[in-house]
Amino acid sequence: MVTAVIPSYDPDPATLRTLTTALTSVGIPSVVVANGQGALDVCRAHGIRHVSWDVNLGFGRSINRAVRELHIEDDLLVLNDDVEVDSAGLLRSLDAARGFGDGPWLLSLGREQTRPTPNLWEVFSNVSLLDRITTRFRAPLPTLDGVTGFKAFSSVVISRNAWAAVDGFDERYPFAFEDADFARSVAEQGAAFHSEREVSVVHHHSRTSSAHVERVLPLVVWSARCYLGKWQGRDLSVRGVLAAALLLRLVLMVGARAPVPSHARAVRAAALTLLRTSEPELPPFVRPWR
């Protein structure tokens, strides 16, 4: 059995309704984790099964809590709220997953790019925006079964044994790197990584990060600090690397989508995050303008 868990903050109503309807039509139970009033309103208006605690817990933490409190013991189908599903294709991919065995495994859906497991250089490139340039010249990694690496968790099936092996997502990450950390952790437990043979999920990449860069960037930098602190150690060195990445970002941000003034304020706020001992706040459950 597979249960779909869909974390959502402020979704497009039609997209979320279409997604949950497609899952229901083929017998896949789903639950939306409403991390914002917008998601809660949509679920109530359209009778979508949901759970909410009137607080924004973020991606990994909200999935963890839903699994615990709803006593989900199936394989998990983790989906973004902005994906479209070919339900028949999804069933074929899930049927193929029955052959993966009883060991821990992950099945990536859709066309998410395979990336190297993030190391110090990869994180520096991401925070600095340098990866926007370097990825254009990097040969794509293979996506065949058995490849170890990292794919964003916009649409992924996590076997129950993989979930149990690491006890869910590491809750130190408020916004980013939860999926990279999870993939790295289960790889250490011998998990197998698979990609579906056909495309059953299409991810419509949003521009939330660029539209709300002042709120998002400090959270990304805090999560990057937690990730590198866990896997690289030496917090002082990690903060130095991230500070250098933010300096380079000041130069490269001219070509980014976000307006330069708000982007510059975001870099300043992110730099201050490197001096903090507590994480920045996630966007509030109820947006101020609602």
Helices and strands as residue ranges (DSSP letters): E 2-8, H 13-25, E 30-34, H 37-46, E 50-51, H 59-69, E 75-79, E 83-85, H 87-97, G 98-100, E 105-108, H 120-128, H 131-134, E 155-158, H 160-166, H 178-188, E 192-195, E 201-203, H 208-211, H 213-231, H 235-252, G 253-255, H 260-273
